[in-house]
C-alpha cells in the first residue's frame, strides 16, 4: 500500500513502514563522496528510503540507497574508512562483517 496524497511517499509494510527520501535527505552521519548520484535504470532512479521495522520489543531502523560513486571500489573503501570514523562510526574487527558493512554502505 502506498500513500498517494500525503506530504511524503511512504509504504506500510507487513512489519513496519518504508519512508521514501529525497537525495538531499540522506543522513549526514552516513557520508557520500562529492559528485555521488542516485543509481537509475530505464524505469527511473532508485530513491533512498528509511525503513522502520516495528517489533513488539524494539524498532529497527535502516537507511537504504543505491548510488553511483565517482570512486573506484578500493578508493571508496578507503574513503569510507576515513569519513565514517569522522562521523563517530567504529570499524568492525571481524573481516566478514566489515566487508558487508562497507559494501552495503558503498552500493
Residue pairs with C-beta under 8 A, 6 or more apart in sequence:
1 11
1 12
2 9
2 10
2 11
3 9
3 10
3 11
8 19
8 20
9 19
9 20
10 17
10 18
10 19
10 20
11 17
11 18
11 20
13 51
15 53
15 54
15 55
16 51
16 52
16 53
16 54
16 59
16 60
17 51
17 52
17 54
18 49
18 50
18 51
18 52
19 49
19 50
19 51
19 52
20 47
20 48
20 49
21 47
21 48
21 49
21 50
21 63
21 65
22 47
23 38
23 47
23 48
25 48
26 32
26 48
26 63
26 65
27 63
28 87
29 87
29 88
29 89
30 63
30 84
30 87
30 105
31 80
31 83
31 84
31 86
31 87
32 67
32 69
33 69
33 70
33 71
33 76
33 79
34 70
35 70
36 67
36 68
36 69
36 70
37 67
37 68
38 45
38 46
38 47
38 48
38 65
38 66
38 67
38 68
39 45
39 46
39 66
39 67
39 68
40 46
46 65
46 66
47 65
48 63
48 64
48 65
48 66
49 63
49 64
49 65
50 61
50 62
50 63
50 64
51 61
51 62
51 63
51 64
52 59
52 60
52 61
53 59
53 60
53 61
53 62
66 107
67 107
69 76
69 106
71 79
73 106
76 106
77 102
77 106
80 102
80 105
80 106
81 91
81 102
84 91
84 105
85 91
91 98
92 98
92 101
